[in-house]
Each structure stands twice: as C-alpha cells, then as structure tokens.
Amino acid sequence: MTGPERALPLGPDARDMKASAYDNSQMAVQGEGTQHVHFHGVSRPHVTLLPMVAPPPMVGRDGEIAALVGKVDAALREGRPLLISAVHGMAGVGKTALARAVAVQVKERFTDARVEVDLYGFTPDTDPADPRDVLAELLGWAGFEAADIPGSLDGRSRLWRGWLAGRRVLLLLDNVRTVEQVMPLLPQDAPHCLTLITSRSSLDDLDDADRLPVDLLDPPEAVSLLRRRARRPLAGDGILADVARLCGWLPLALDPVGRLLARQDPAMVLELMTEAMRDGGRRFRHMTKVDQAIRAAFTVSYQALDTGQRQVLRCCAWHPGPDFDVRSIAPLAGLSPSVTRLRLDELAAEAMLTRQPTDRYGFHDVFLECARRQADAEDSADERRAGHDRLYATLRDHVRIAISMLTTTAPGDPSFGSPGQARSWLMAATSEVRVAADIALAQRHPKALALANEVAWWLRLNDRYLQAHDLYTAMRNTAVAQGDRSGQAGAMYGLASVAAMRGEFGQAEEAYRQARGLYEEIGNESGQADAMHGLGDVAFVRGEFGPAEEAYRQARGLYEGTGDRTGQAHALQGLGDVAFTRGEFAPAAQAYRQARRLFEEIGDRLGQAGAMWRLGDIARMRDEDGPAEEAYRQAHSLYEEIGDRLGQAHALRGLGEVASMRGDDGSAEEAFTQARDLYEEIGNRLGQANAILGLAQLAHARDHKHEAGLAYAAAAEIYQSIGLDYWADLCRAERENVVEDY
C-alpha cells in the first residue's frame, strides 16, 4: 500500500462499524477450519484512512477521467452497485496516474475508507504480490489482530469481503498481473464500494468489469507533456514534435526526457536520440535512466509470457514491418494460422502488441527495439533465415492470389473468401508487402525479385505509381548486381509501364526498348511481345498510328506463337484503338469484340472492363447513346469492383461524353469533373488533360467562353508537358477561337 503519509486512525469520533459488518466477518470464517472471530466484549478494529494522492497534473486524459467519474456518479444517483473498472494498457502509458486522478476526484463519495495497493504484477526484480499476503496486510490495516486473521486464502477473502459489506470504500488495486491475483481482493455483495484496477493485461477473465483501455498520447498532448515537465519556456515546436515522436508519445519516456529539457536544449536532445538510432542503435542509449526504465518495463512483461507467447513475439520482431497479421506471422513462426491467431490475440491482451484495424497488429516503436534485442539473443540466424524464406514465399503467393481474385473470374481461393476480402487485405497489407519487398531486395534474398514483381503489379493496379517506380528501380539494381538478365528485363518493362501511366512517354519508350533488347538476348518471346505492345501504346498516344499498328501486329504474332491469349486480347484492343482513331469504326468494333470474347474465355475481368469501355466509345461515335451508356456503366462497375481507379476515370469520362450528346450538361459536367479529379489523384496527366478538354468543349457548347478558354489553356499546358504537341496545338487553336468570339 502506498501513500506519502502514514495511515491515521479516525479516533474517538470515528464512524462506528455496523453490526451487520461484524456479523458478516464472523460468518465468513465459519466452517473454514480457521479460528472463529468473536466481537462481543472485544475492542472493535478502527477504520483508517490512507489519503488518496493526486498525481502530477495530467495531460491529455480528460476524456478518460470524465468518463469514469461520470459512471461512478450515475451509479450513485441510481442506487446501482458501483463498478469494478479495469484500466489497462502498455507499460508506461500512464495507467496508475489516470486511476489516481479518478480516485482523487471521487474520494469524497467513499467516506469509510480509501486505500491503494501495489500488487507488483510487473515490477522489475520483484515477484508479484501473493493475494494471501495482501489480504493479511489489508485486514491488519482494517484493524484486525493477527490472531483474528484466518490462515487460508479463502478464509481471509471472506473476512475481507465481510468487512467491506455495508461500507463505502474505494479500492485502487494497482499493477495487477493476473485475474487470479486480484480476484480474492474484490468486494462481493458490497454495493457501495468502488474498485479501480490497473494492469498491462486486459484481464479478460474478470467478469462484470468495466474496461478502459489507455492509449498513447496524441502528438500535441505529448508535446504539452514535454513542456510541462521542462518547467521553462521552450521554443521550436517542430523540434519538440520530433522529440515526442522519438519518445513514441509514451509517458514513460516523455516524462524523464521532459525533465531533461529543463536543463538541455531541445535540438541537442533530438540529436542525441537521432545519433543513437543510427545503424539500428537504441534511441535512449545516451540517456541511461530512460533506457533502463524502457528495458526494465519490457523485460518484466516479456518474462510474464509463456514459452509459446514469447516465441511468437520474437517472430513478430523479425517481421520487416510496419504491421502484420496472421498470414505473415504463421509462416514466420512455423505455426498453424489458428494457433498464431490465438497467440497474437493473447499478446495484444497483454499489451505487448497493439491492435490495429482489419485484424492487424503492430509494436510500439520503443518496445520493438527491445523485442528485436530479445530475438537476437534467443534466436539463431538460421532460424530467422528460414522464417524469412517462408514469409517471402507466403506474401508473394497471397499478393498474386488476391490480385487474381480481383482481376479474373478464376475460382476463389481458401485464402480469401471473396474478391472484396482479397481487396481489403491488399489495401491493409500494402505497406507491409512493400516494405517486405524492399528489405528482401536489400538482403539479395533468392525470393526477392519474385515477391517484388507481384507487389509492384499491385502498386500499379492501385495507382501508386511513385511507389511502383521506386520498387522497379530497386528490382533493376538487384538484378544487375546478381547478373540476372531476366529480372533486369522485367524491371525495365515495369519502369516503362509506370512512365507511360504517368505521361512520361519519352522515358517509357526508352525503357520499353531496353526491355525488348534484354528479352531478345535471353530468347523470351513473351517478354518481347509485352515490350512491343508497350511501344505501340507510346506511338499511339503520340498520334503515330502507323508505327503503333505495326507494333501491335508484331506483338500479336509473338503472343500467338507463345499461346498467350491474354496478350493476344490486349494486342487486338490496341489494333482496335488505331482503327477507332482513324474513324474505322467497323473494324475497331470487330477487334474489341474479339478481345472481349478472349477475356471472357480466360476469365480476365480487368480486360473485359477495358473492352466494354472501348465498345462504349464505338456506340457513342455511332450516336447510339443508350448502348454507349450501358457499356460505360458496365465497365465502370467492373473497374469499381476491381478497385482500378484509372479504369473508373476512363468510364466516367465516357459517361460525360454521352450526357453531353444528350444535352444533359449538368450530368456531363459532374462526370467530367469526377474523372478529372480521379486522374489527378492517381497522377495520370494524359487522362487529366482529356477530362479537362471534355469540360472545355462542354463550356464552349454552353457559350461559357471565359470558362472554356481557361480549360482549353489548362489542357494544352498538360498535353505540352507530356510531349503531345498535336493535342496541345489543337487546344490552343480552340482557345483562340473562343477568345476571338469572346
């Protein structure tokens, strides 16, 4: 039990204990093989008060405190039994301070006694308190003589609960390790007692408890705590924000670092931490007391875990990060998904991991350093290498399967129940798989290129062009270092595709040519066909329709030679695009229909959407607005299911054209604007220019000359920046016409 003052008896004017309480105490030990307690003619034990001590002024916990105080007041008003509240969270997050702050605010409601007990559940170098010993101390504190205290745990618990019955007592049971440790101390049939419990564990087996998870401070609150502990004006909010971030917004670290700021310049403290972290060092290495406190907090929690939990925690520390789920940790640990799921849940309940949305988990940064040191000490390099082999293979397969479920009609895989679940996993795991691919490449891992190739394809599909570019660049560098010509060709093709999507057609052409040359050297005809198709795309957007047609024909021939029906369908679409642009709608429609049939036969939903969008263009150019609208809507629906925002933008632009044909200017403007915004979000400048051109033409038709002139100019500027001079000149000419009319 803690407190800065010794317990004081209330003296002669103390509240008399009620007879029922004594009767309950006496009955509690009857038949338990313990000494009976008789109070007749015996001086009754005095009630003593251990003053509740307010913690230092708190930062950022007003909501939690108000919530608990409100529940206590509501129970008192309504005459309901008061709650048992379990305040839980990771080490050093401020659970005890919060519980004390609540206790101080409500203490006047509990006029008989207020007592705080430290159960040493997670105290370094100290065994957790035995509830039998704690009860002896509590009963002695309550005034019972040693001879009156039963010897058994159950007898002491009954006597304690009997003493509490009918009284207004506030118990703060701090630093609890397990439910078994705290259960004998809890009131029973004592409706006017309040119990506050703090623990790193969520104590899930504690029935009827009202739980309050305590999280990290918000970044502004963490900075406020640094300022408050420094007790002097501190300049440089940016530097303080960085210091708070490196402290992990954790009060255990913020408090002593804030006190250090009372004497040291914030920039120097930040440099100390940054320097310590270089080359994977501990961030508090130069701050001995802070470092010791963090390490001790982690160690005592780690020691409280069982063997299986420790193993999984160390495997989580091996994970590249920044977060993970069962799919990743099961292969790392070499365990089944069901066992892994249970272990992760247990570790989160013990505040060793943090729960994140979509069934994912992570470490607190500060404790991740401790976990990695623990893993280095206990696990061999061979064990980690084998775990990473399994992890990289599993992530590669999961990304490939999830993309396939999104983009094709192939039968579902047990890994994902539906395309929607596959997409949800891909979105949630994007950071994880990207970092895993980067680290695997840096390690020159044998499975790195295969993993990175699948991840890069997802990044492209998800319109993350810059991230895809960086990953393909790392793949190329790895392939060059390993002398892997096939890997180098694949990376160059990926770089070319990303450049084309970003409207960087000069770079795209050069990369496609390099990829084609590499594929020719190694005799990979399928790769040559892909590169030829890409060169056709570049020529097409530049208005070079003859070279584009020739490239598409060569690609189609190569695809037919290798039996690649997906490639054949894409080449047919390219040939259809050339015919469409020349105004040859019949051969264009024929090519698009052939492509769509191929895509349907092989179950390629992404390809089907592209063919439907193009058939919508054909119908629109033939003034068949109904079939055009239907085709665009079907394409948009498919693109939306897949999550392809670029395709959605294309279909929206088509719908804008149809609405404009019908004179539905409001719908046309809405569709063009949505398409423009999507193109801008994903960084597709060609699409952005096309959508702006649609808005310009719409404004021109509505005789909104000023609007039209600005839009034509904006479109011309983008076309010029991506090297499409023909289209830029057309837009400038239209702008001049508008200006002259205006």
Protein Blocks (a to p, Z undefined) as FASTA:
>chain_A
ZZfbdcddebjmbccddfklmmmmmmmmgonlpacddfehpacddddddddddddddehi
lmmmmmmmmmmmmmmmnopacddddddddehilpmmmmmmmmmmmmmmmmkbccdddehl
mgghiacddfklmmmmmmmmnopafklpcfbfklmmmmmmmmmgopacddddehifblml
mmmmpcehiakbccddddfblolmlghiacdddddddfklmmmmmmmmnopacehjllmm
mmmmmnoopaklmmmmmmmmmmmcfklmmmmmmmmmgghiafklmmmklmmmmmmmmmmm
mmmpcfklmmmmmmmmmpnbjbdcfklmmmmnopafklmmmmmmmmmmnopaccdehhia
cddfklmmmmmmmmmmmpcfklmmmmmmmmmmmmmmmmmmmmmmmmmccdcdfkbmbfkl
mmmmmmmmmmmmmmmmmmmmmnopaklmmmmmmmmmmmmmnopaklmmmmmmmmmmmmmm
nopaklmmmmmmmmmmmmmmnopaklmmmmmmmmmmmmmmnopaklmmmmmmmmmmmmmm
nopaklmmmmmmmmmmmmmmnopaklmmmmmmmmmmmmmmnopaklmmmmmmmmmmmmmm
nopaklmmmmmmmmmmmmmmnopaklmmmmmmmmmmmmmmnopaklmmmmmmmmmmmmmm
nopaklmmmmmmmmmmmmmmnopaklmmmmmmmmmmmmmmnopaklmmmmmmmmmmmmmm
nopaklmmmmmmmmmmmmmmZZ
